[in-house]
Amino acid sequence: MIANGRSSLSRVSLLSFVCLFYLGCAKTPPPSDLCIASSIYNRIDKATYWNQVYCNNELIDEALQFLLQQELTVDGAVQIALLNNPQIQALYADVGIAQADLIEAGLWSNPAFDIVFRYSNISGDKTNIEYSVTSSFIDLLLIPLRVKIAQAELEQTTLRVTNEILDSTWLLMSSKHFMSCRPLSTC
């Protein structure tokens, strides 16, 4: 009877461990860089791109080569700046940080696992082994609030990045009249 009770207890503990492991898995939000890129494209008809692989992207390189082979206009220069500007990539990285904060907000803190071994001085007694798992109950209750705050911060960061990219683009495009008065020279 005791062996059967221990077997069901080990099944329950295994099942609870699997459930806790599954709950600890992160679910990624949809990428906000697509929202930024589509917003910018809809407003100024220019493409932006977040290079998340930290190496040269062949499609972007081809697009840049195509633009550089054409006669350089202000619109072409703005498009080159949007695709090849490290400051814009840094702004996109802010969005990545906000997305990571959103993922972290949905996770609960790591539980503490304890194992205690008690050895008996009396011969014939078995070793007493105790297992315990502790976690903060308040932490579980605050997850929805933290997620809402992180979602608002992600939306705020997305809007800020879009605004900063558009501001820098409008600054370049507003110099169009000034640039049209002077011929562009190549160095």
C-alpha positions, 0 to 999 in steps of 0.5 A: 500500500505504501509503495502504491502511495509513493508511486502516485506521489511521484507521478503527481510531483512529475506532473506538477514539475512538467506543468511548472516547466511549461508555465515558465516558457516564454511566449514572444509578442508579434514583432513591432518593427513591422508596425514601424516599417509599415507606418513609415512606408504609409506616410513617406513611401520609404522602406526601413528595415531592422537588421536583427542578424548583425551582419550584412543582409544580401537583400539590403545590400542589393537595394543599396547597390541599386540605389547607388547606381542610379542618379543620386536624388534627395529621395534616393539619399533619404532611402539610402539613409533609412536602410543604412543608418546605424542610428536607425538600427539603434532606435530599432534596438530600443524596440527589441529591448521593450519586447524583451521587457514584455516577455520578462513581465509575463514570466514568474520569478524562479522558484527555490528548490531545496533538498535536505538529507538527514542521516540518522546516528542510529543503525537501521534507520533510513536517511530522511530526504525532504524536497521543497519548492517555494515561490512567491504567490504575490508574484503570480498575482502581479503578472497581468499588471506587469504585462499590461505595463510592459505592453504600454511601454512597448507601444510607447517605444514603438511610437517614439521610434516611429516618430524619431525616424519620421522626424529625421526623414522629414529633416532630410526631405525638407532640405530638398529645396536647398539641395535642388539649388546646388548640384550634388557632387561625388567625392 
